[in-house]
């Protein structure tokens, strides 16, 4: 797909082109006018393209796969189209450069052909003259389209399909599209009309991998109300419209059966069709995108089986399979019983992978050839943070593991054939995670030659390129060329200087970072890099090797788009630049010499290159545009006239594969390949095979690597390259799954490299001895609740799972005690894996124990289970008034009460560190005046509730103890809300009766019986003309008078009137009767006289300068709440003097239905 738009900055060495750190803005262009506002990106889709292949295999954690095609590149870079890749290829163009000069803004006429003869590059040896034919074609009327999708339908086909479209980024949809078809290798194109008289918008198209004549177009409408497909069985010559009831996100063709297609909808549903999209059946809902896989031929018994990751009703994710003709919830099969992590299911060749996280511990599982899932065993202390599948070729798994101490690098491990045991082969491989993209590991498999990999390793902050010829057993640096492209000495000599290449990506956004290797051209490797002690991101010199990395040559000073034709017999290169071009370079002798060709008379901005799938022909297409607003232009370049005859045996020479030390025995065999002689102008053709001969070698020590649990000794020691057991590994211990009566191999520390075919000679494995599995005692016994919970509700079904890591299981007895009287004895409990179902009826803490015992020993596991009901309500109660540095109780009232099962978190003031307690109350002191927020959280099992109060600390206040008619006790439910409502109505009535503002009165009802309360009288804000003591005394007198006259009362349900009066603390807790109260009048009279005397004495003392006397406030602690005045204090002490304290600010709420004000 191509996005038309802005040019990238001119490239070159120097500070302006240096790499930038992740997350930083891209470096600005060094020269040229400002770029246009859009970006041009070309996606070349050759062969089956997007439709022909199953989705890219899944991943463990973030995905990073080593595919057989270069990866997609970040925006702003260009990648040549590679016709051999039979999948969708994404290429982002270099942006347009300086303004076009005179004569550069016109487009050639449609179908106009141009003949040109190639000219050799100056200074290069000139091979036989090659004549090329260039023909251009302009897609008229598509100048506004900013994307293009190009497909060469398949091998032995002359049909090319091009879909251009205008994609509106803000709306997220395609607004216009055009479909073009060529049947003459791209010489001319015809614009297809799918529905005469109607506008048809095509979003994408898919080509069947097993029958390239079958094509499906995905169409949408501007209103998103109608979705349809257009089906073709004749390479797009005709189409049939088919309406569908869902919106297509992606299609997945069956890898073997041409009419079967899976469709993933935008709603996350999976559909299947068995007749090329004419009829659809819903398979499953809540399916994870990109984690759906068809059956693998030769591995899955049923070719109609579908593997998928789905979300269950509880929100977890599971791995399930089903047959497409019977895929209901009842017929789903779960190969793994437990939950798996989201987006972790991966099916690749013989293996199925996923990861599962529980109790903050992540475990990685693998199944070989659909067998039982087992844990992937890395070295014990690798402690992976992330694990990515790199390759599963040749019955072996390569994984990249980011260990606990790594940040931007991964370690490379390889497995045994079953994918279970892993050994380290390379440390510190560079990785990259672009914004909103997945992790990319900088390692590349060299195609065409098995066992050869390139990797960029980060050592002490420097990135260096390494190569292996035996699947990671040994690694070497790339050997630098002795002279540059001009024949001058490079002065680059090991060990201080080597060749380094950009493999999968480059940190510099102006370098594509792609190395070109092809299955059809073994030994031919071409990429951008530099000479030196490390990889330099802003350097992009082009180097080539034709003997699989043994010798290298520099061919260009700048990066080029590369395309291989005729099995690498012709190499085409176009400069990767931001300015328009009309010249291409090509080589017919594997890069020894280069010639030039003017492929067009008018320079164009090159967006990408494409050849027929398989790259076995000599026809290619160049895609580009004249200017930002011009139509798309396609240029066909035909090399066939220069290679008129097929090659014979006399036209080939041979070369032998060797490593950098010259050793020919690699992977257990000597391999020879053939290539065309530089002087032969012939075509290799479709039937060409590069492999010439191979001979099996005798086994040597280099054919073996260290087995699991062993490490190779450093080369500096006397017994270098020998394998020794790691400190955590005991080679004599039987494996964990060793069963009595069976045999297990005793490893000597070595195993042959997988796919190494050597025979005879040295055998470091020496046929590992088979030892009988001993009777071992149970070890690593664990009991847990399915789902890893330890808190359940009363009456809820609990599934206990017992696991045993080591020891015999067939002869072991398991004694189970569930803590509530249930006890049982089991056999084969851990072998079957069946859970124990139980139900606790009453709240509490139960001790669950399992004892495993056999003749060799025993082990025990214990689990404490909390059974409690979820919290329903939480209310924070706090004494409203307290003196500075005096104790105050903070009490949390819960419903339902769960003693000994609840943890309380207390935040006081601005502290972010909570106080923790198992009691529902804590005691604290306030040292400063002002507003203080008190917050409490109660955590019980899985439920957490919170309540908060805002209090303010005051210097002075008065406190009046209150009591109520005894009839109120019968209506007291003793709840915080009831007490708060009673306090609010008393405050409101007193304010109404005395004229004192409500904000200066706070009534707090005490917990428990009898029902008592304290009235807190707050002082008004000080004013210069007001004497606060006199005002306070007047307010107290008014309150006392109102209470003595029984003017403060309220009604309960049924007309019962409740009187409020001053509490006589000396008499204990006297109650007001229905006609009593005369004793209270006498007491109040005495108190009044005493108050007047105290007032006169206070005024007299105030006249003496420098002296102020405050009465001390008593501080006695109640059983449930702390009050500044205890119940035993006298009324005089309760109302005398100025008191320091805390006032709780209470929000007004409606009273209960049984209160009437």
N, C-alpha and C positions, 0 to 999 in steps of 0.2 A: 504494500500500500504506500502511496506517495502522498505527502503533505506538501503542497506547493508553498514556498515562502522564503523566509529570510536567509541570506547567505551567511556562511560562517566567516570568521575573520581570516585574512591571509595567514598562511602557516609559515613556519620557519623557526630556526633555533633562536634562542635568546630569551630574556626574562619574560617577555610578553606572552610567550607560549608555554610557560612553565605550568606544571600541574597545580591544581588547587585542591585544598582539603575538602572533604565531604561536608556539604552544608553551606559552603561558601559560594558567593555568586560567581558566575563564570567570568574569566578575564575579558576585558573589553577589546574590540578590534584595534589593531595597531594603525591601520590606515584605511582609506576608502570612505565613501559616504555612508551615512547611517543605513542599516539594512532595512528592507521592507518589513512590514509588521508580521507577516506569516512565515511559517517554516515548511520547507519541502522535504517530505519523507517518502521514500519509495519502498514498497513492500512487494518483492518479487515472489510470486507463487508459482513454482514450477511443478510439473507432474501432477500428483493428486492434490497438492496444495493443502488448503485448510480442511477440505472435506475428506481427503483421502486417508488421513491418519487419525488414529485414536488420540485423545488428548495426551499432552505430555505427561509422562509418568509422574505420580505423586511424589511426596517428599516427607521427610521426618523433620518437623519444625519448619524453618524457612527453606524453600526448594532451591537446589543448585545441582543441575544435572549435566553430565558430560555427554552431550549429544554428538551426532555425526555431522553436525552442521554448525557453522559459526553462530554465536548467540545474537540476540537482538541488541542493538546499540542504543545508547542514550541519544537524546535529541541533539541535532547539530552535527552529526557525523554521517558519512556515506559508506556504504558497503556494496561491492559489486554483486550483482545477481549471480547466483550459482545454479546453473541449470540442472546439475546432477541431483540437487537436494529435492527429494520428492515430498516436500512439505512446505508450508507457508514460510517464506523468507522475508524478513523485515529489514529494510534498508532506509536509513535517513540520509538525505542528500546533503552535500556541502551546500551552503547557502550561496545565493548570487553575490557576485562581487561588484566591482566598480561599474558605473554606468556604461551602457553599450556605446561603442563608437559608431561612426557613420557606416551604413551598410550592414549593421549587425542586428537590426530590429525587424527584418522581414523573415517570413517563414517560407520555405520552399513549397512549390506546388505539390499537391497530393499526388502520390504515385510517381513522382519524378525520379528517374534513376540516374546514378552517376557512376562513371567508370574511372578508376584510378589505379596507378601502378605504385606499389610500395617502394619507398626509398630507404636504403639502409642508413642507420644512424652513423653520423660522422665518427670516424675513428674505429669503427667496428669492422670485423671481417665480414664481407658480404657473401651470404649464402646464395643459392640459386634464386633468381628473381621470382617473386611471388606476385601474382596478379589477383586483386580483390575487386569484388563488385559491391558497391554501396548503393542502396535504394532507400529513400526517405519517404515517409508518409505522415501527414498532419491530420490529427483528429479534430476536424473543423467543428466549431460550436461548443467546445468544452473548455474554453478559456477560463471560465469562472470556477471550474471544478478543482478542488484543492487536494483530492486524493485519487489514487489509481491503484487497482489490483490487476496483476498480470499473471496469466496462466498459460504455459505451454502444455497442452492437454496430456501429452504422454509420448513415450518412445514410438518411433516409426510413424509419427504423426506430423502433419504440416499445419495443424490448427493451433492458432493462438487466440485466446480470449482476453480482452481488456475491459475492465469495469472502471470508469471514471465517475466520480461523484463529488458533490458539494456537501461537505459535512459542517454543520453549524455547531461550533463548540459549546456555545452558551445553552442552546436548546438540547444538545446531546443527541442529535438525530441527523439523518441524511435528508436533504431537501430536494436534491436533483441528482440524476444519474444517467449514464449512457453506457450501453454495452456494445462493444465492437468485436468483430470476428474476422480472422484472417485464415485462409485455407491454403496459402502459398508461402509458408515460412515467414510471413510478415512483410511481403512485398506490397500488398494492398490490404485494406480493411473495409468491412461493411458494417454500418451502424444498424443494429437489429431493432426492430419494432415488435415488442411482445404483444401489445394490445392496440391495434389500430384505433385511433380516435380517443385513446385514453392515455393519461400520463402514468407511467409505471416507475416506481422508485425501487431500485435494487440495492439492498444493504450489503450483501456478500454472496459468494457462490462457492460450491463445494464439488469436487470431482472424485468419483469413486476410485479407490486405489487398485481394485482388481479388474475394472473395466473402465478405461479412461473415456469411453464414449458416453458414459452416463454422468450427467451433470444436474445439480440442484441449485437453483437461484432462490435466495431468500428475499421476499419483497415485503414492503410495509407501506402504509398510507400516512399522510401528514397528520391525520386525526388519530392515528393509532387504533382505529376501530376495526380495521380489516387487515388480517395477516394472510399471506398466501405464499405458495411455492410455485416455481416454474420448473418443470421436469423435462429433461432431454435425454434421449437414448442414442443420438446421432452426432455427438460432439458439438451440440449447440446449433445445428442447422435448423431444427424446429423445437418448439417448447410447448408444453401443455400446462395450463394453469390449474392449481389445486388449492382450494381454500382450506385453512387449518384453524382450529379453535384456540390457539395459544400463540404467544409471541416467542419466536425462536431466539435463543441466546447463542447456541452453537449446535452443530450437527456432528455426529460421530459415525462414520461408516464402519460396517463389519470388516475386519481385516481379511476375511476369506470369502464371504458370501455377498455378492454385489448388490442385492436388493434390500438388505437389512440395514436399517439406520436407526440410531438413537438420537433423540432431540432433547436438549436441555432448555427449558423455558426460562424466561426472565422471572417467573414466579418461583423458581427452584423446584419445578416438577420435571420428572423424567418420562418421556414417551418413547414408544418403539413403533417402527413400521417394517413390515416384511415385504412390501411391494413398492419400494423406492418412493415412499412418501405419499402414496395415494390414500392410505388409511392409517390412522394412528390410534394407539392404545396407551392409556396411562399406566405406567409401571409403578412409580412410587412418588410420594411427595416429600418435601423437606430433604432433598438430596443436595450434597455439597458439590458445588461446581468444580470441574477439573479433577474430581476424584471418582470418576465413573469409568469402568474398564470392561471391554469385551473379553470373552474367554481367550486364552492363549492356546494356539494350536499345538498339540503334542503334550500339553501339560494339563489343561482342563479336559475332562472326559466329554463334557457336553459343550458343543460349539455355540449353543444359544444361551449359555450362562452369562450373567452380568454381575460384576463385582461393583459395589458402591458403598459410599459412606453416607449414612442417613442420620437425621436427628430424631430422637424418640420424643414421646409426649412429655417426658420429664425435662427436656432441654439438653440431655446428654447426646453423645454421638456414638454410633455403633457401626461395625463392619458386617454387612449382610450380602448375601448372594441370592439370586432367584433366576428361574428360567423364564424367558420372555413370553412364553405362551401361558404361564401360570405363575403370576407374581403378586398374589394377594398377601395381606399381612399374615395369614395363616400358613402360607407356603414359604415364607422367608426363612432362609437358613442363616444362622449366625455362626461362622467358623470360630469366632472368639466370643466367649460368653460375657465378658466385661465391657465396660465403656472404654472408648479410645479418645485421644485428643483430636480436636477439630482440625481438619485439613492435614491429617497425618497419614492417611491411608495411601499406600503406594503399591502398585502391582507392576512388576517389571520382569519379563522373561520367566524364569523358574521360581521367582521369589515374590512373597507378599510381605510388606513392612508396615508397621505403624508404631506409634508410641502411646503410652498410657501413663497419666499422672495421677497419683493419689498420695494424700498426706504430704504434699509438697515434694514428692520424689517421683522423678520421671524414669520410666523403664522403656527400653526399646525391644520390640519383638520381631521375629522373622519366622516365616514358614517356607520350607523348601519343598517344591513340587506339591504344594497344597497339603503338606503334612501338618502335624501338630505345631502350634506356635510355641517357640521357646525364646528365652531371653538371649539377646545378642551379648556375647561376652567379650568385653574390652579388658585390657589390663586393669587390675583392681583399682588402682588409684588414678585412672584417667579422669574420672568424675566429669563426664561430659556436660557442657552447657547447651550444646547443639550438635546435631548429627545429620549429615546430608549424604544421600546416595549419589555416588559419582558414576559408577559403571557396574553392570551385571553381566558383562560379556564372558563367554567361555567358562560358565559354571564357577564364577568367582565374583565376590562383591568387593568393590572399592568404596570406602566411606571416608568422608572428611569429618573430623571430630574437633570441635572447639572445646578444649579442656578448661578447667576451672581457672587457670592462670593466664589464659590467652584473651586478647581483645580483638585484634584485626588479622589474626592468622588461624589456620586450622592444621591439624596433623592428619596425615594420610595413612589409613590402615587398609589391609587386605585380609580377606577371610579364607577359610577352608571351603571346599565345594558346597557345603550345606549352609554357608553364610552365618555360622554360629560363633566360631572362635576367630579373633582378629589379632593381627600382629602389626606393629608399627613399621612403616616403610619410608616415610619422609616427614620431618617435622617442619613447622613454620611456613606452610604454604599460604601465600598472600590471599586475602579475601576482600570483598567489597560489597557494601550494601548501599545502593543508591536510594534516594528519597522515594518512598512508596514502592520500592522494588524489592525483589528477593535477593538473598545472598548469592554471589557468584564466586566460585573458587577458581583461582587462576591456575588451572591445570588443563591440559589438552591431550587427548589421545590422537596420535599420528595415524591417520587412516591409510589403509593399504598394506601396513606392515604390523602384524600382531606383536604385542608386547612392548611397543615403543610409546613413551609418554614424554611430554614436555611439561615442566612446572616452574613457576616463579616462586622462589623461596626467599623469605625475609629473614636476614641474619644481621643482628646488631643494627637494625634500621635500614639496611641496604637490601635492595631487591636484586636477586641474581637468577638467571635462567639455568635450570638443570635438565638433563635428559637421561632416560633409562631405556635399556634395550631388553630387559628381562623382567618387566612388570613390577619394577620398584625394588628389586633386590639390590641393585647397585645404581648409583647416580653419578653423573659426570657433568662438568661445565661444558658449554659449547665451545668448540675450538674456533678461534678467530681466524679470518683470512689474513694472509701475509701481505697482500696488496689491495688497494681500493679499486673502484671501478675505472679509474684513470691509470692504473698500473703503478701507482706510487706506493711505497712501503707504508704500512699502517702503524708499524712500531708497537704493535699490541702483542705482548708475549705473556703466556701463563707463567706463574700463577697470579700475577697482579692484574692481568687484563684478559677479558673473555668477550664473547659475543652474547648479547642479551636481547630478548625479543618481547614485544607486547603480545601476549597470548589471547586471553579471553576479553580483555578490556584494557583501557589505558586511563590513568587518572587525568591525563590531559584531555579535555573534551574535543580537541582538534585532531586527535589520533584515534583511528578506529580500533586499533589493538586487536586485529584478527590475523591469525596465522592460517594460511591456505594449504590444506592437505586434502587429497581425494583418494577414494578407494580405487578408482580407475587409473590413478597415476602413482603407484607405490614408489616411495623414495623421494618424491618431489615435494619439497616444503618451501614456502615463500612467505615472508613476513617482514614487518617493520621493527627496527630496533636500533641498537648502537653498540659500539665497542667501548670497553672501559671496565672499571671495577664494579659497576652496578648499572642497573637499568635507569636511563634518564628519560623522564616522561616527555620532554619537549623535542627529543630527537626521534626521527622517523625515517631513517635510511632503510632502503629495501635490500634484503639479502635473500639468497636462494641456495638450495642444495638439491642435488639430483641423486645423491647416494645416501639418503636418510640421515643426514646430519654429520656424516664423517668429514666432509669438506664443505665450506661455505664460500660464496662469492657475493660481493656487493654489485647490485645492478642499477639502482637509482639512488639519488640523494634525497628524494621526497617520497612520501607514501603514494601508492597507486591502487586503483581498483584492479583486481586480478580476475581473470576468467580462463579456465582450462578448456580446450577443445580437443576432440579426437584423442582421448586418453592421455592428455598432457602433451600430445605431439605439437600442438600450437598453444602458446601462452599469450594472452592478450592483456595489455596493461593500459589503462587510461589514468592520467594524473588526477589525484584527489585534490582538487583545488576549488577556490571560490570564484574563479573567473570562467567565462565560457570558453569551450574548446572545440576544435574540429580535427584534432590529430590523435590517433591511437598508436601504440607501439605493440609489436608482436615479435615473438621468437619461435623459430621452428627447431631449435637445437637446445632446448631445456635451459634457456637463459644465457647461453654463451655469447650470442650476438642478438642484436635487436634492430628491427626495421620500423619505419614509420609509415602511416597511411592517413590521408585526409578523408575521413569518412563522410564529411559533408562540406559544402562550399560555404555555409554560414555557421559561425560558431554557435554552440548551444551549451546551456548549463546541463551537465550530465547528471542524471538522477540514479542510474544504475544500468547493469548489464544482465543479459539473460541468454541462455542457450537451451537447446532441447534437453529434456531430462535424460540423464545418463552421460551427457557431455561426450557422446561418441560421434557426433557429427561436426561439421565445419561451418555451421551457420549460427550467427549470434545476432542479438538485437540490442541496440543502445536506446535508452529512454531519456528524454530530456525536454527542454523548452527553450524557446528563443529568448523570452523575457518573462518578467513576472506575470504579465497579463496576457501572454500569448497562449495559443493552443498547444496541446501536447504534441511532441514530434517523436516519431519512432524511426530509427535508422537500422536497416537490415544490412549486415556485412557478411558476405558469402566468400569463404575461402576455398570452396570446392573446385573452381577452375584451375587452381594451382596444384591440386592433388587429384589428378584424374585417374590414377591407377591404384589398385590395392597393393599393399605391401606383401612381399614374399620373404622367405626365410633369409635370403641374402641381404635384405634391407635392415636386419636387426643385428645388434651386438648385445653382449651380456655384461652384467655387473653383479658383484657379490656383496651381500649385506655383511657388514662388519661393525663392531662397536669402535669407540675412539681408540682402543688399544690394539685394534687390528684383529681381534678375535672373531672368527667366522662362526663358531658354534654358539649360537644364540637361541635360547629357549629349547635347547636340546637338539638343534638341527642346523645344518648349513643350507642357506637359501640363496638361490641365484635368480635374477630377474633379467628380462630382456627389454631393450629400448630401441627405438628407430635410430639409424645412423644419421648424423647431421647432413650427409650428402644425398640422402634418399628423399625424393619428393613424392611420397605415396601416403595413402590414407590407411590407418590401422584398421578402421572399421569396427562394426559392432561385435564381431566374433573374436576380437583380439583379447588375449590373456597375457598378462605381464609375467606371471610366475613361470619360470623356466624349469627348474629342477630343485630338489631338496634331498638332503642325505642326513639320516639320523646319526647323532654323535653319541659317544660314550659319556656316561654321567661323570661329572666332576663336582668338586665342592661348591663351585659357583652356581650349580643348579639347585642348591638347597638354601633355604632360609630358616631362621629360628622359629621353632614351634611356639604355640601359645604358652605364655608363662615364662619364656626364655628371652634373653637379650644377648646381642652380640657384644663381645668384649671390645674395648677401644683398640684402634690400630696401633697405638703406641705401646701396648703391652706385649709381652713375649708370646702369649698364646692368642694373638690377634685373630679376629674373625671367628673365634669359637663361641658357641652358644652356651650360656650359663643360666641356671634358673634364677628368676627374680626373687627378692627377699620374701615376697608375700606368697610365693608359689612352692608347693611341695610336690615334686614329680612323682613321688611314690603314692600319693593319696589317690584313691579311686575317684572317678568323677561323681558329681552329685546325684546323677540318675543311675548309678550302678546298682543293680538288683542282685540279690543273693542267688547264686546258681548260674549267673551269666559271666562272661569274660570281658575284660577291658584292656586296651593296649597301653603299655608302659612306654611313653615317649622318651627318647634319648635326647630330645632338644632340637631335632631337625625335621623338616618336612620339605618335600619337593615343591618347587614353584608350580602352581596350578597351570595346566596346559603345556608344561615342559614335557617333551616327548623323548628325552634321552633314555638310553637303555644300557645296562651293564655298567662297567667301570665302578666308580666309587658309589657306595650306598651308605650315606650318613644315617639314614633311618635304620638300616640293618634289620629290616623286618621287625618292628617293635614287638617285644614279647607280649603274649596274651596272658594276663593274670586273672585268676578267679576273683570275682567280687566278694569281699569278706562280709561277714555279718557285722554291721557297724551300728553303734548306738545312735538314737535319734538326736539330732542337733539342729539348732535354728528353728525350734518350734514357735509358732506364732498363732494367736487366736485374735480374730478381728470380726467386726460386724461388716457385712457386705455394704460397700459404699464408704467404708472407713469412718463411720460415725461412732461416737461413744455416748451419745445422748439420745434417748428415745422417749416416746410418750407412753403413758399407761395404756394397756390394751392394744398396742401396736405390735404387729408381727416383726420379729427380729430374726435375721439370718446370720448365724455364727459360722465363720469360715476358719478352718484349721489348716495351716500350711506347715510343711516341714522341709527345710532346705537340704539337709543331709541325713544320712542314715537309712537303714532298712525300713521299709514300710509294710512288707508282707507279713512279718512276724511280730509287728509292734501292736500293742494294745493301748487304747486311748481312754483314760478315765476323765469324764467330763462332769464338772460341777458348776451349775449355772447360778448358784448363790441364793436361790429362793426355795431350796429343798429338792430341786430336780437334779438327779445324778444318774449317769448311764455309762456303760462300757461299750466301746466301738472297736471294730477291726477294719483295716483298710480305709480308715477315715480320710487320710491325706491322699491316698491313691485314687479314690473315686472323685474327690473334690466336692462331694455333695454337701451342702450347707445344713446346719442344724437349726430348725425352725422352733422359735419359742416366743412366749408372750408374757410380759410382766404386767400384773394387774394393779399393783400399788406403787406409789412414788417411793423413791429411796435410792441408795447406792448399793449395787450388788457386785460381789466379787466372783468373777467367772474364772475358773481355773481348768486347765487341761494338762494331764500328766501322761506322757508317752513313755512306754517302757518295753524293752525286750531283754533278751539274755545278756546283751553286750552293755547295756546301760539304760539311762532314762534322761528325760528332759521335761521341763515344766514351763508353761506359759500362763500368765495371769492378765486379766483385763477387768478394769473397773467400769461398770456400766451405770450411768446416771439415768434414772427413770423419773421424769418430772413433767408436769403440765406446763405449757407455755405461759409466760407472764401475760396478764391481761391489763393490769393497771399499775402505775407507780406514782406515788405522791410524796413530795418532799415537805416535811414539817420542820420548822425551825423556830426557836424562841425569838419573838420579835424584838425584845429589848434586852440588852446586856451591856454591862460596863466594859470600858476599854480594859484589855488584859484580863477579863473575867471569862470563865468557861461558858460555852454554849453548846447545847446538844443539837446535832443535825440528824434527823431521823427520816428514813425512807420507809414508807408504808407500801406493801406490795399486795396484789391480788393475783392469783392465790398465794398464800405464804408458802415458801419453799425453804424451810430451815436447812442449813448446812449444804445447800445446793446452789446458792446464789453468790456471785461475786459482785461487790459494789465498787464503783470507781467514782471518786469525789474530786471535783475541781473547785477550788476556792479562790476567788479573785481572778487575777490575770495569769495564774500558774497554768502551764501547759502540761506539767507532769502530774498525773492524778495520784491521789492516795487510794490504796487498795485495802479493802476490808472484807471479811466474811460475815461481820455483824452488820445489821441494818442501821446502826447509828454510830456516829463518831463525835468526839469532843474536840473543840478547837477554841482559839482565842482570837480576838480582833485587836490589833494594836493601833490602828489609825481610824480616824473618822472618815466618812464618805460612803459612797455607794459601793456595794460588794455583791458580785454575782456568785451564787452557789449552785453548782450543777452536780447531779448524781445520775449515774447509769447503773442499772441492774442487769446482769447477764446471767441467764439460767438456761443451760443447754444451748439451743440455737436461737433463742429469743433474747432480745436486748431492748430495754425501754429506758427512757430518759425523762427527767423532770428538772426544772430549774426555777430558782427564785432570785429576785434582785432585792438586796437589803441595803439600808443605809445606816451608818453608824453616827450617833448624835452625842453631843456633850451633855445635854440636860433633858430631862423629861420627868413627869410625875406618873405614878402608878396607883391605880385604885382597884382593889380586889372586889370582884362581884360574885353574887350568887343568884340562883333562880328558884322559882317555886319548885317544890319537891316533885310535882307532877311531871316535870320535864324529863326526869330520869327514865320514866317508862317509855318515852318517845326518842331516847338517845341511841342511835345505831352505832355510835362510837366510830364514825368514819370521818376522814379529813374534810370531805366536802360538806358534810352536815355541820361540823364545827365551824367551818369558814362561813357558811350561810348564817348561822346564829350570830356570829361575831359581826357580820355585815349589817344585820337588821338592828342589833343593839346600837351599833355606831350611828346608823341612820336615825334611829329614834332619839338618841341623846342629842345629836346635832340639831334635830328639829325642835326639841324641847328647850335646849339651852342657847341656841344661836351660835354655838361654836362650829366653825367649818369642819366638815367631815374629814378633810385631809389632816386635821390636827388630832383626830381621835382614832385609835386603833383598838379594837376589842378582840382578844384572843381567847377562845374557849379551850380549856385544858382537856387532854384525853382522859378517858375513864369516868368512873362514877365516884361520888356525886358530881353532877354537872356544875363546874366552876369556871370562872373567867377572870381575866385581868384586863382592865381598861388602862391604856397608855395614853396619857395626855401630853401631846408634843407642844413645845414652845414655838410661837410664831417667829418668823424671821425678825431679827433685831432691827429696831428703828431708832434714830437719834433721840426722838422726843418721847419714846415709850420706855417705861421701866418694867423690865420683864418679870421681876419677882411679884410686883403688885398685880400685874395682869394674870399671872399664873394662879395666885391665891384667889382672885375673883372668879376665875374659871372653875377652880375646884369647888368653891362655895356654891356656884350655880349648879354644878353637877350633883353635889351632895343634896342640895335642896330638892332637885328634880327626883332623885332616887328616893329620898325620905318621904316625899309626898306621893310615892307610888304612881308617878306620872309616866313611867317607862314600862310598858308591857306590850305583849304581842299575843296573837291568837294562834293556837294549833288547830289541827283538823278536829272537827266536832265542837267548836266554840270554846275550847278550853283556853283560858287566859293565863298567861305566864307572866309573873311580876319579876322585875330586875331590881336588886337592892345591893347595898354595900355589904360585903362579907365581913362578919365579925371574926377576925383571925384568932382573938384570945379565947373565944368560946369553942374553938375547934372549927366546926362547919355548921353553924346554926342555919335552919331553914326557915323561909317565910311561910307562914300558914295562910289560910284563906282570909282570916280577920285579924291577924297579929300585926306587929310592926311598931308597937309603942316603945318597946325597949330600944329599938334602933334610933328612934327620935331622940331619946335621952342621950344615947351614946354620941350621936352626931352633935348634940348641943355642947357636950363636954369637949368634943374634938374641936368644935368651932372656937370656943374660948381659948383652948390651948393654941390654936393656930393664930389667933389675934395676938396673943402674948409673944409667940415666936416671931411674928412679923415685926412687932415693935422692937424686940431685941435685935433682930436682924438689921433693921433700919439704923438703929443706934450704932451698931458695930460698923456699918458701911461708912459712917462719917469719919472713922479713924482711917487716915491715909495708909495705903499699902497693905490693907488686910481684907481678906475675903474668906468667909467660912462656908464650907459645903458639908452637908451631912453625908456620912458614909452610907452606902447602900448595902444592905445585907445580900448575901449571895448563897442561897441554899439550893441544892439540886433536887428536883423532883425525880420520881422514879422513871417517868417516860419523857418528860420535857424539863428543860432547865428554865427557871424563872428567876428574875432578880429579887423576887420576894417569895419566901417560902410560905407554905400554908400555915405554919405556926407563928408567923410574925404578927405583931400587933398592928392594928389599923393605923395607929399614930405613926409608927415607923414606916408604914407603907406609903403615907402621903407626905411625910416630912422631907424637906430639903430638895435639892436639885440632884437628879440622878443621871449618870452616864449610861448609854445603852445603844442597842441596835433596834431599828424598826424595820420590820418586813413589809415590803410593798406588795399588796394583795390586789389582784385584778378583780373587779366586780363580776359577779355571775348571778344567774337567776336562782332564786330560792327554790327549795323543794316544794312539791305540791301541797305538803301538809303544813307549810308556814304561811301565815297571813300577817302582813305588816299592819 
